[in-house]
């Protein structure tokens, strides 16, 4: 090999300071096309990202090559969301070159933190579902498991949230405006995806009845690949995202006729498929677009999986032995009908054999017990948009119900509940039932959630298939959520117990013995205060509100939803505000209430709660009678980067959902790992967090899931009686109803008051209010004793080792997927 090219190869893999510096300067000129004197911060970000990407590519290709050579069984994780956050800090940390990169930039006269700030968050998700998927990708790569993520490359993601006069307003989230240096476009990887048309019956070569889908509209799915770096950089897996392309971008005939918009109409309509995450489904068109999105990415992914499988195999008998397909919620559940279509219609596999293969290949993670969140598509829409799939679903359903009749013993109610078709009213396809029936394993995401699955939404299926449901409590990656997000605490932990905890979080339990060490407690507080100063500065930039760094940072950051009960939190804040005004001479514990989260565009009640929080904050923050004892802030556009600033600074973690309604939660894990004490109901993974951190180190309040069910079943709960018996709650609600917080529109919050009273208070805000206030008071009392608070905070961090996503992923690997670690070989590095 020519020496010039060999040295260039070495240069592109160099991880030392000098090599990185030379790469940065070279990339700036020859790839970004800028002189150092003219380069902007964004130019430098692209430069550094491309140079770091260079150092990934060889190992990425080695990883993929090893999987092919060993014909390893692979995991294919199908998810509509991947909330991956910024990739520069993640890649540097997992490669172990953060310090080298910082020094290299320093020699050029740049600051790494400034460069990082120029990277936009990838707008590929919304909340816990997408962040969990990102954690799982990190853990699969870190545990050397052959894993691929499949999703959609959204042009605008969900939306950028801004507040105008306190109301949420949605704007396009233009994260791709200046390009994405981490992705590799694959224009040669194109798969056709069909919609509409009709199904034609015919006889195949042996006279059997067969079907073909004809006269359909076609779009193309084009792949974009992003490397997923495992900790240590040995294994680098792939996130493959699909972008929609028209089969014909431009119609010359229309253009020449002067119909310029019509000339590109097909291109625009097609590309809408990958434009926005969760299009507003309040309209029929929005519902149809969402269904098409789900089928679009699922079909492309399955075609890609089968293409990869067929490179090594001549039939599909071994597909379950070589591919494990995980459905992250019901969004990709149409994949069960699609795999049947591909196997039966395109590859000539017999129905029964195809069904056995399909069921052995798929597994399904359920994330919700809320009936409205278990997708159900109108049959008429499915018949029009995906006619062949509707036929397949009918056949799957008929065969299943015929087999179940004997066990049902004439119980038509049970057969109706088991059916894939809800026959009541506007007939609908139950995607949760389809996902359950077409998978060999179905898992919940916390111990409580899994048990409730068996008792509620899948009770009849559990009776049919008692071995199918299992639990896989969620976890979080310690790389992103402690090592990278909380550098002051991470450095302190490593100084005491070494850095093994980054890869094996169970080692963090060694910190427990430090909880009684006065010196360590002081250093722990110092790390927390540094993080709080950073968050306080962020709050000032984002909202203009100055908060006390030494106040109790009380944090509720999550998707806005009635069951998550941001309303309960703000009602307690109003009650606390009233107490402070009534008792100005009391020495109050200063409290800063911090909210963040987006409401779905069509979720009017959640958007009204956002407005209420902002209205209350405006009054409280400008009232001199409470001094700085209470501040309320609602941060806009909550995303991964904001979470990385908020989580390390939190003192109190709000996990206050109505018991029995939160599947798991992962924000609760992130906050506890970073030393926040939890105030919460016994819901989701809070139950397991309490088991691990201990009853004395968590503030539990409220009704249990069983008590919630009993209360609702009894019909004896009258929220008006509860309100009348609680003067503090009644006063807070009266202030809202009389326009204290909305003088321009005193009746603005009538829907909230109506829901809490005549509406029956479905989420039991009033029922839990008194107990919640007592738990809040206990937290404030404890916060006065900083030594004891810190001791409990240390024990929270020390006892969170079990909640690593590495543990969760290895449970999936051994108990569901039957996938084993594969260590890649890196021959290119050996040669150089």
C-alpha positions in Angstrom: 0.0 0.0 0.0 1.2 3.6 -0.8 2.7 5.0 2.4 0.7 8.2 2.0 -2.6 6.3 2.2 -1.4 4.1 5.1 -0.4 7.2 7.2 -3.8 8.7 6.3 -5.5 5.5 7.6 -3.6 5.8 10.9 -4.4 9.5 11.2 -8.1 8.8 10.8 -7.9 6.4 13.7 -5.6 8.3 16.0 -7.1 8.9 19.4 -4.3 11.1 20.9 -4.5 14.9 21.3 -2.2 15.7 18.4 -3.9 13.4 16.0 -7.3 14.8 16.9 -6.1 18.4 16.4 -4.7 17.6 13.0 -7.9 15.9 12.0 -10.0 18.8 13.2 -8.0 21.3 11.1 -8.1 19.0 8.1 -11.8 18.4 8.2 -12.6 22.1 8.7 -10.8 22.9 5.4 -11.5 19.9 3.2 -15.0 18.8 4.3 -16.6 21.8 5.8 -14.9 24.1 3.4 -14.0 26.9 5.9 -10.9 28.7 7.0 -10.4 28.7 10.8 -10.8 32.5 11.0 -14.2 32.4 9.3 -15.6 29.2 10.9 -18.7 29.5 13.1 -19.4 27.4 16.1 -21.7 25.2 14.0 -18.8 24.7 11.5 -16.6 23.5 14.3 -19.3 21.2 15.6 -19.6 19.6 12.1 -15.8 19.4 11.9 -15.4 17.7 15.3 -18.4 15.3 14.6 -16.9 14.2 11.2 -13.5 13.7 12.7 -14.9 11.6 15.6 -17.1 9.7 13.1 -13.9 8.8 11.3 -12.8 7.0 14.4 -16.0 5.0 14.5 -16.2 3.7 10.9 -13.6 1.0 10.9 -14.9 -0.5 14.2 -18.5 -0.2 12.9 -17.6 -2.1 9.8 -15.7 -4.7 11.7 -18.7 -5.2 14.0 -21.1 -5.7 11.0 -18.6 -7.9 9.3 -18.3 -10.2 12.3 -22.0 -10.6 12.6 -22.2 -11.7 9.0 -19.2 -14.0 9.3 -20.6 -15.7 12.4 -24.2 -15.7 11.0 -25.1 -14.4 14.5 -28.7 -14.2 15.7 -29.6 -10.5 15.8 -32.1 -8.3 17.6 -34.2 -6.0 15.6 -35.8 -3.3 17.8 -38.7 -1.7 16.0 -39.8 1.6 17.6 -41.6 4.7 16.3 -39.4 6.8 18.6 -35.6 6.9 19.4 -34.9 9.9 21.6 -31.1 9.7 21.2 -30.2 13.2 22.2 -26.8 14.8 21.2 -24.4 12.2 19.9 -21.1 14.1 20.2 -20.7 13.9 23.9 -22.1 10.3 23.9 -19.6 9.2 21.2 -16.6 10.9 22.9 -17.4 9.4 26.3 -18.0 5.9 25.0 -14.8 6.0 23.0 -13.0 7.3 26.1 -11.6 10.4 24.3 -13.5 13.3 25.9 -10.4 14.7 27.6 -8.3 14.3 24.5 -10.9 16.1 22.4 -11.1 18.9 25.0 -7.4 19.4 24.9 -7.1 19.2 21.1 -9.8 21.9 20.8 -8.1 24.0 23.5 -4.9 24.0 21.5 -6.9 25.5 18.6 -8.4 28.1 20.9 -11.9 26.5 21.2 -13.9 25.2 24.1 -15.5 21.7 23.8 -18.7 22.8 25.7 -19.2 25.6 23.2 -18.8 23.2 20.3 -21.2 20.7 21.9 -23.9 23.5 22.3 -24.1 23.8 18.5 -25.5 20.2 18.1 -29.3 20.1 18.0 -31.1 17.3 19.7 -32.2 14.7 17.2 -36.0 15.1 17.0 -36.8 11.4 16.8 -39.0 11.0 19.9 -41.2 12.5 22.6 -40.9 10.9 26.0 -40.1 7.7 27.9 -40.8 5.3 25.1 -38.2 6.9 22.8 -35.7 7.5 25.6 -36.0 3.8 26.6 -35.3 2.7 23.1 -32.2 4.9 23.0 -31.0 3.4 26.3 -31.5 -0.1 25.0 -29.5 0.6 21.9 -26.6 1.9 24.1 -26.8 -1.2 26.3 -27.0 -3.7 23.4 -23.8 -2.2 21.9 -22.1 -2.0 25.4 -23.0 -5.6 26.1 -21.7 -6.7 22.6 -25.2 -7.9 21.5 -25.9 -7.9 17.8 -28.6 -5.3 17.7 -30.3 -3.0 15.2 -32.7 -0.2 15.8 -35.4 0.6 13.1 -37.5 3.7 13.0 -38.4 6.8 11.0 -36.1 9.7 10.1 -38.5 12.5 11.0 -37.8 15.7 9.2 -39.4 17.8 12.0 -39.9 15.3 14.8 -42.7 16.1 17.3 -42.6 19.9 17.5 -40.7 22.7 19.1 -42.6 23.9 22.1 -42.9 27.6 22.9 -45.1 29.5 25.3 -47.0 32.5 24.0 -49.0 34.3 26.7 -48.6 31.1 28.7 -50.1 28.8 26.1 -48.2 26.0 24.4 -47.6 26.8 20.7 -46.1 24.2 18.3 -43.5 25.1 15.8 -41.5 22.8 13.4 -38.4 21.4 15.1 -35.9 21.9 12.4 -33.1 19.7 13.6 -32.0 18.8 10.1 -31.8 22.4 8.9 -28.0 22.3 8.7 -27.5 18.6 8.1 -26.7 15.7 10.3 -23.0 14.7 10.3 -23.7 11.4 12.2 -25.9 9.8 9.5 -24.9 7.9 6.4 -27.5 8.1 3.6 -28.0 4.8 1.8 -29.7 5.8 -1.5 -29.1 2.3 -2.8 -31.1 0.8 0.1 -34.7 1.4 -1.2 -37.8 -0.7 -0.5 -41.2 -0.3 -2.0 -44.1 0.2 0.4 -47.7 0.0 -0.9 -51.0 1.5 0.1 -54.6 1.3 -1.1 -55.4 -0.8 -4.2 -57.3 -4.1 -4.1 -56.6 -7.8 -3.6 -56.8 -10.3 -6.4 -57.4 -14.0 -5.9 -55.8 -16.6 -8.2 -54.6 -20.2 -8.2 -50.9 -20.8 -7.9 -48.8 -23.3 -9.8 -50.1 -26.2 -7.7 -53.7 -25.1 -7.8 -53.8 -23.6 -4.3 -55.7 -20.4 -3.7 -53.4 -17.4 -3.5 -53.6 -13.6 -3.4 -51.9 -10.6 -4.9 -52.1 -7.0 -3.9 -52.6 -4.9 -7.1 -53.3 -1.4 -8.3 -51.7 0.0 -5.1 -49.9 3.3 -4.7 -46.2 2.9 -4.1 -43.7 4.9 -2.1 -40.1 4.1 -1.5 -38.3 3.8 1.9 -34.7 5.0 1.8 -32.3 4.1 4.6 -30.2 6.4 6.7 -27.7 4.7 9.1 -26.3 6.1 12.3 -23.6 4.2 14.3 -24.4 3.3 17.9 -21.2 3.3 20.0 -21.0 0.9 22.9 -19.0 1.7 25.9 -15.3 1.1 25.2 -15.9 1.5 21.5 -15.4 -2.2 20.6 -19.0 -2.9 19.4 -20.7 -0.3 17.2 -24.2 -1.3 16.2 -26.6 0.4 13.7 -29.7 2.6 14.0 -31.4 2.5 10.6 -34.0 5.1 10.0 -36.4 5.3 7.0 -37.2 8.4 4.9 -40.1 8.4 2.4 -39.3 9.0 -1.2 -41.7 9.3 -4.1 -41.5 6.9 -7.0 -41.6 10.0 -9.3 -40.4 13.3 -7.8 -41.4 15.6 -10.7 -44.1 15.5 -13.4 -42.9 17.3 -16.5 -46.3 17.3 -18.2 -47.9 19.2 -15.4 -45.0 21.6 -15.2 -45.1 22.3 -18.9 -48.9 23.0 -18.6 -48.2 25.6 -16.0 -49.5 23.5 -13.1 -46.3 24.0 -11.1 -47.6 22.9 -7.7 -49.3 19.8 -9.2 -45.9 18.9 -10.8 -44.5 18.2 -7.3 -47.7 17.2 -5.6 -46.9 13.5 -5.4 -43.4 14.1 -4.0 -44.9 16.4 -1.2 -47.7 13.9 -0.3 -45.3 11.0 -0.2 -42.7 12.7 1.9 -45.3 13.6 4.5 -44.9 10.0 5.7 -41.6 10.9 7.4 -42.2 14.5 8.1 -43.6 14.6 11.6 -43.8 12.3 14.7 -47.3 11.6 15.8 -49.3 13.8 13.4 -52.4 15.2 15.0 -54.9 12.4 14.9 -58.0 14.5 15.8 -58.9 14.4 12.1 -59.6 11.4 9.8 -56.6 12.5 7.6 -54.3 12.6 10.6 -55.4 9.1 11.7 -54.8 7.7 8.3 -51.3 9.4 8.0 -50.3 7.9 11.4 -51.5 4.4 10.3 -49.5 4.8 7.0 -46.4 5.9 9.0 -46.5 2.8 11.2 -46.9 0.5 8.2 -44.3 2.4 6.2 -41.4 1.9 8.6 -42.5 -1.6 9.7 -42.7 -2.9 6.1 -39.4 -1.4 5.1 -37.7 -2.9 8.2 -39.1 -6.4 7.6 -38.1 -6.3 4.0 -34.6 -5.4 5.1 -34.5 -8.1 7.8 -35.6 -10.8 5.3 -33.1 -9.5 2.7 -30.3 -9.8 5.3 -31.5 -13.3 6.4 -31.6 -14.6 2.8 -28.0 -13.8 2.2 -27.2 -16.9 4.4 -30.3 -19.1 4.1 -32.4 -20.6 1.3 -35.6 -21.0 3.2 -37.3 -19.4 6.2 -37.2 -22.4 8.6 -34.4 -20.8 10.6 -35.7 -17.3 10.7 -36.6 -17.5 14.5 -33.2 -18.8 15.2 -31.5 -15.9 13.4 -33.8 -12.9 14.0 -35.5 -11.7 17.1 -37.9 -8.8 16.3 -39.1 -6.7 19.3 -42.2 -4.6 19.0 -41.8 -1.5 21.1 -45.5 -0.9 21.9 -48.2 -1.4 19.4 -47.0 1.1 16.8 -45.2 -1.7 14.8 -47.8 -4.4 15.5 -48.9 -4.3 11.9 -45.6 -6.1 11.3 -47.2 -9.4 12.3 -49.6 -9.2 9.4 -46.9 -7.8 7.1 -44.5 -10.7 7.8 -47.3 -13.1 7.1 -47.9 -11.3 3.8 -44.3 -11.4 2.8 -43.8 -15.1 3.7 -47.1 -16.3 2.2 -47.7 -14.0 -0.8 -44.1 -13.2 -1.9 -42.1 -16.3 -0.8 -44.7 -19.0 -1.1 -44.6 -20.3 2.5 -47.7 -22.2 3.6 -50.0 -20.4 6.0 -49.5 -22.6 9.0 -45.8 -22.7 8.7 -45.6 -18.9 8.2 -47.7 -18.4 11.3 -45.4 -20.6 13.4 -42.4 -18.7 12.1 -44.0 -15.3 12.7 -45.0 -16.1 16.2 -41.6 -17.5 17.1 -39.8 -14.4 15.7 -41.8 -11.6 17.3 -42.0 -10.4 20.9 -44.0 -7.5 22.2 -43.4 -4.9 24.9 -46.6 -3.4 26.3 -46.1 0.1 27.7 -49.6 1.1 28.8 -52.8 0.0 30.5 -54.7 3.0 29.3 -57.4 1.8 26.9 -57.1 4.9 24.7 -53.4 4.2 24.3 -53.9 0.6 23.1 -54.2 1.4 19.4 -57.3 0.3 17.6 -57.7 1.2 13.9 -61.1 1.5 12.2 -61.8 -1.6 10.0 -63.0 0.6 7.2 -59.8 2.6 7.2 -57.6 -0.6 7.3 -59.6 -2.2 4.5 -59.0 0.9 2.3 -55.4 1.6 3.2 -54.1 -2.0 3.7 -56.6 -4.3 2.1 -54.4 -7.4 2.1 -53.4 -7.0 5.7 -57.1 -6.7 6.7 -57.7 -10.1 5.0 -54.8 -11.6 6.8 -56.0 -10.2 10.2 -59.5 -11.7 9.5 -57.9 -15.1 8.8 -55.6 -15.0 11.9 -58.6 -14.0 14.0 -61.0 -16.7 12.6 -58.4 -19.5 13.1 -57.7 -18.3 16.7 -61.3 -17.9 17.7 -62.2 -21.3 16.3 -59.5 -22.9 18.5 -60.5 -20.9 21.5 -64.2 -21.8 21.3 -63.8 -25.1 23.2 -61.9 -23.4 26.0 -64.4 -20.6 26.2 -67.2 -23.1 26.7 -69.9 -20.9 25.1 -68.7 -17.7 26.8 -69.3 -15.4 23.9 -68.2 -12.4 26.0 -64.8 -13.9 26.4 -64.5 -14.7 22.7 -65.6 -11.1 22.0 -62.8 -9.8 24.2 -60.2 -12.1 22.6 -61.1 -11.1 19.1 -58.8 -9.0 17.1 -61.8 -7.1 15.9 -63.8 -4.9 18.3 -67.3 -5.4 16.9 -68.9 -2.6 19.0 -70.0 0.5 17.1 -67.5 1.5 14.5 -65.6 -1.8 14.1 -61.9 -1.5 15.0 -58.8 -3.7 14.8 -57.2 -4.1 18.2 -53.5 -3.8 17.7 -52.7 -4.9 21.2 -54.5 -8.1 20.7 -52.7 -8.7 17.4 -49.3 -8.0 19.0 -50.1 -10.4 21.8 -51.4 -13.2 19.6 -48.5 -12.9 17.1 -45.7 -12.9 19.6 -44.1 -15.7 21.5 -43.4 -13.5 24.5 -45.1 -10.4 25.8 -43.6 -8.3 28.6 -44.5 -5.5 30.9 -42.0 -2.9 32.0 -42.3 -3.1 35.8 -43.4 -5.7 38.3 -46.7 -3.9 39.1 -47.5 -3.2 35.5 -46.9 -6.8 34.4 -49.3 -8.1 37.1 -51.9 -5.5 36.2 -51.6 -6.6 32.5 -52.5 -10.1 33.6 -55.5 -8.8 35.6 -56.8 -6.2 33.2 -56.1 -5.5 29.5 -54.8 -9.0 28.7 -56.6 -11.1 31.4 -58.3 -13.3 28.8 -55.2 -13.7 26.7 -53.3 -14.6 29.9 -55.8 -17.3 30.6 -55.3 -18.6 27.0 -51.5 -18.4 27.1 -50.4 -18.4 30.8 -46.7 -18.7 30.0 -46.5 -15.8 27.5 -46.5 -12.7 29.8 -43.2 -11.9 31.6 -41.7 -8.9 33.3 -38.7 -6.8 32.2 -38.5 -3.8 34.5 -37.1 -0.9 32.5 -33.6 0.5 33.1 -31.5 3.5 32.1 -27.9 3.7 30.7 -25.5 4.9 33.3 -23.3 6.2 30.6 -25.7 9.0 29.4 -27.5 9.6 32.7 -24.6 9.8 35.2 -21.2 9.5 33.5 -22.0 12.2 30.9 -24.8 14.2 32.3 -23.5 14.6 35.8 -19.7 15.0 35.6 -19.2 16.5 39.1 -20.9 13.5 40.7 -19.4 11.0 38.3 -15.9 12.2 39.0 -16.5 12.1 42.8 -17.8 8.5 42.5 -14.9 7.4 40.4 -12.4 9.0 42.9 -13.8 6.7 45.6 -14.7 3.4 43.9 -13.0 3.5 40.5 -14.7 3.7 37.1 -16.0 0.1 36.9 -19.5 1.3 37.7 -19.8 3.0 34.2 -20.0 -0.5 32.7 -21.3 -2.4 35.7 -23.7 -0.2 37.6 -24.1 -2.7 40.4 -20.7 -1.6 41.6 -22.2 1.7 42.7 -23.5 0.0 45.8 -20.1 0.5 47.3 -21.1 4.1 47.9 -23.6 3.1 50.6 -20.8 2.9 53.1 -19.9 6.5 52.3 -23.3 7.8 53.4 -22.1 8.3 57.0 -18.8 9.9 55.9 -19.0 13.6 56.7 -16.3 14.5 54.2 -18.0 12.5 51.4 -21.3 14.1 52.2 -19.8 17.6 51.9 -18.3 16.7 48.5 -21.6 15.1 47.4 -23.4 18.4 48.3 -20.8 20.4 46.5 -21.3 18.4 43.4 -25.1 18.8 43.7 -24.8 22.6 44.2 -22.6 22.9 41.1 -25.3 21.2 39.1 -28.0 23.4 40.7 -26.0 26.5 39.7 -25.9 25.3 36.1 -29.7 24.6 36.1 -30.4 28.0 37.7 -28.5 29.7 35.0 -30.4 27.7 32.4 -33.7 28.7 34.0 -32.8 32.3 33.9 -31.9 32.1 30.2 -35.0 30.2 29.3 -37.6 32.0 31.4 -36.0 35.1 32.9 -36.8 33.9 36.4 -34.0 34.0 39.0 -34.2 31.1 41.5 -32.4 30.4 44.7 -29.6 27.9 44.2 -30.0 26.7 47.8 -33.8 26.2 47.6 -35.3 22.8 47.4 -35.4 22.0 43.7 -38.7 20.1 43.3 -38.8 18.6 39.8 -41.6 17.2 37.7 -40.4 16.7 34.1 -42.3 14.3 31.8 -45.0 14.3 29.1 -48.0 16.4 30.1 -50.9 14.0 30.8 -53.8 14.1 33.3 -52.7 10.7 34.8 -49.2 12.0 35.5 -51.0 14.7 37.6 -49.0 17.9 37.1 -52.4 19.3 38.3 -51.9 17.8 41.7 -48.4 19.4 41.9 -49.6 22.9 41.0 -52.5 22.7 43.4 -50.1 21.9 46.2 -48.0 24.8 45.0 -51.0 27.1 45.3 -51.7 25.8 48.8 -48.1 26.3 49.8 -48.2 29.9 48.4 -51.3 30.6 50.5 -49.6 29.3 53.7 -46.5 31.4 53.0 -48.7 34.5 52.6 -50.7 33.8 55.7 -47.6 33.2 57.8 -44.9 35.7 56.7 -42.9 35.4 59.9 -42.4 31.7 59.6 -38.9 30.5 58.6 -39.9 28.7 55.4 -37.8 26.2 53.5 -37.4 27.9 50.1 -38.8 25.8 47.3 -38.4 26.0 43.5 -41.0 24.1 41.6 -39.7 23.0 38.2 -41.9 21.7 35.5 -41.2 20.6 31.9 -43.0 18.6 29.3 -45.0 18.7 26.1 -48.7 18.2 25.6 -49.9 16.5 22.4 -51.3 19.1 20.0 -54.9 17.8 20.3 -54.8 17.2 24.0 -56.7 20.3 25.1 -56.9 19.5 28.8 -53.1 19.0 29.1 -52.6 22.2 27.2 -54.9 24.0 29.7 -52.9 22.6 32.6 -49.8 24.1 31.0 -51.5 27.4 30.8 -52.6 27.1 34.5 -49.0 26.4 35.6 -47.7 29.4 33.7 -50.5 31.6 35.1 -49.9 30.5 38.7 -46.1 31.1 38.2 -46.7 34.6 36.9 -48.6 35.5 40.1 -46.4 33.7 42.6 -43.0 34.8 41.1 -44.1 38.5 41.2 -45.6 38.5 44.7 -43.1 40.2 47.1 -45.0 38.8 50.1 -43.4 35.4 49.6 -40.0 36.9 48.9 -37.9 34.1 47.3 -39.4 31.3 49.3 -41.4 30.0 46.4 -40.7 30.1 42.7 -42.5 28.2 39.9 -41.0 27.6 36.5 -42.2 25.7 33.4 -39.3 25.2 31.1 -40.1 25.1 27.3 -39.3 22.4 24.8 -38.2 19.7 27.2 -35.8 17.3 25.5 -32.8 15.1 26.3 -30.3 18.0 26.5 -32.6 19.8 28.9 -33.0 16.6 30.9 -29.2 16.3 31.2 -29.2 19.7 32.9 -32.3 19.2 35.1 -31.7 15.6 36.4 -28.4 16.2 38.1 -29.7 19.3 39.9 -33.0 17.9 41.3 -33.4 17.5 45.0 -37.0 16.1 44.9 -38.3 13.8 42.1 -42.0 14.0 41.4 -43.5 10.6 40.4 -47.1 11.2 41.4 -49.2 9.4 38.8 -52.5 7.9 39.7 -51.6 4.4 41.0 -52.0 1.7 38.5 -51.7 4.0 35.4 -47.9 4.5 34.9 -46.4 1.4 33.3 -42.9 2.0 34.7 -41.3 5.4 34.2 -37.6 6.0 33.6 -37.3 9.6 34.7 -37.8 8.3 38.3 -34.7 6.1 37.8 -32.6 9.0 36.3 -33.5 11.4 39.1 -32.8 8.8 41.8 -29.5 7.8 40.3 -28.5 11.4 40.4 -29.2 11.7 44.1 -32.8 13.0 44.1 -35.3 11.7 46.7 -38.5 10.5 45.2 -42.0 11.7 46.3 -44.4 9.3 44.6 -47.3 6.9 44.6 -46.8 3.2 44.6 -47.1 3.1 40.8 -44.9 1.7 38.0 -41.2 1.2 38.9 -41.6 3.4 42.0 -42.6 0.1 43.8 -39.2 -1.4 42.9 -37.3 1.8 43.6 -38.7 1.8 47.1 -37.6 -1.9 47.5 -34.1 -1.0 46.5 -33.5 2.4 48.2 -35.5 1.6 51.4 -38.7 2.9 52.9 -36.9 5.5 54.9 -35.3 7.1 51.8 -38.4 7.8 49.7 -41.6 9.7 50.3 -44.6 7.5 49.4 -48.1 8.8 49.6 -51.6 8.2 48.2 -53.9 5.4 47.2 -52.5 2.1 46.0 -53.5 0.6 42.6 -55.8 -1.8 44.5 -57.4 1.0 46.5 -57.9 3.0 43.3 -59.7 0.1 41.7 -61.8 -0.5 44.8 -62.7 3.2 45.1 -63.8 3.4 41.5 -65.7 0.1 41.6 -67.6 1.1 44.8 -68.9 4.3 43.2 -68.8 5.9 46.6 -66.2 8.6 45.9 -67.6 12.1 45.8 -64.8 14.7 45.1 -67.1 17.5 46.2 -67.2 16.0 49.7 -63.4 15.7 49.8 -63.0 19.3 48.6 -65.5 20.6 51.2 -63.6 18.8 54.0 -60.2 20.2 53.0 -60.0 24.0 53.4 -56.6 24.3 51.8 -57.7 22.4 48.6 -61.1 24.3 48.5 -59.2 27.7 48.8 -56.9 26.8 46.0 -59.7 25.7 43.7 -61.7 28.8 44.6 -58.8 31.0 43.6 -58.7 29.2 40.2 -62.4 29.5 39.7 -62.7 33.2 40.6 -59.9 34.2 38.2 -57.1 35.0 40.7 -54.7 33.5 38.2 -56.7 34.5 35.1 -58.2 38.0 35.6 -58.4 38.4 31.9 -60.7 35.3 31.7 -62.1 34.2 35.1 -63.8 31.2 33.5 -60.7 29.9 31.6 -60.2 26.9 33.9 -63.8 25.8 34.1 -63.0 22.5 32.3 -60.4 21.6 34.9 -62.8 22.4 37.8 -65.5 20.5 36.1 -63.3 17.4 35.7 -62.3 17.6 39.4 -65.9 17.8 40.6 -68.9 16.8 38.5 -66.6 14.9 36.2 -65.9 12.5 39.0 -62.1 13.3 39.3 -61.1 10.2 37.3 -57.4 10.7 38.2 -58.2 11.1 41.9 -56.3 14.4 42.3 -58.6 15.4 45.2 -58.5 12.0 46.8 -54.7 12.1 47.1 -54.3 15.8 47.8 -54.1 15.7 51.6 -51.7 12.8 51.7 -49.5 14.5 49.0 -49.3 17.7 51.0 -48.2 15.8 54.1 -45.5 14.1 52.1 -44.4 17.4 50.7 -44.2 18.8 54.3 -42.1 15.8 55.3 -39.7 16.5 52.4 -39.4 20.2 53.4 -38.8 19.3 57.1 -36.1 16.8 56.1 -34.4 19.4 53.7 -33.8 21.6 56.8 -31.3 18.9 58.0 -28.8 19.0 55.1 -26.7 16.3 56.6 -29.5 13.8 56.9 -30.9 14.8 53.5 -27.5 14.2 51.9 -27.2 10.8 53.6 -30.5 9.7 52.1 -29.5 11.2 48.7 -26.3 9.2 48.7 -28.2 6.0 49.6 -30.6 6.7 46.6 -27.6 6.8 44.2 -25.9 3.8 45.8 -28.9 1.6 45.6 -29.9 2.3 41.9 -27.5 -0.2 40.4 -30.2 -2.7 39.5 -31.9 -0.1 37.3 -29.3 -0.2 34.6 -30.6 -0.8 31.1 -27.7 -3.3 30.8 -29.4 -5.5 33.3 -32.7 -5.1 31.5 -31.2 -5.9 28.1 -29.4 -9.0 29.3 -32.7 -10.3 30.7 -34.3 -9.7 27.3 -31.4 -11.4 25.6 -31.5 -14.6 27.8 -35.2 -14.9 28.5 -36.9 -13.6 25.4 -34.5 -13.2 22.4 -32.0 -16.1 23.0 -29.3 -13.8 21.7 -25.7 -14.0 22.8 -22.8 -11.5 22.9 -20.5 -11.4 19.8 -17.1 -9.8 20.2 -16.1 -8.1 17.0 -12.6 -8.6 15.6 -10.7 -5.5 14.6 -8.0 -6.7 12.2 -7.4 -3.3 10.6 -6.2 -1.9 13.9 -3.9 -4.9 14.4 -2.3 -4.3 10.9 -1.5 -0.7 11.6 
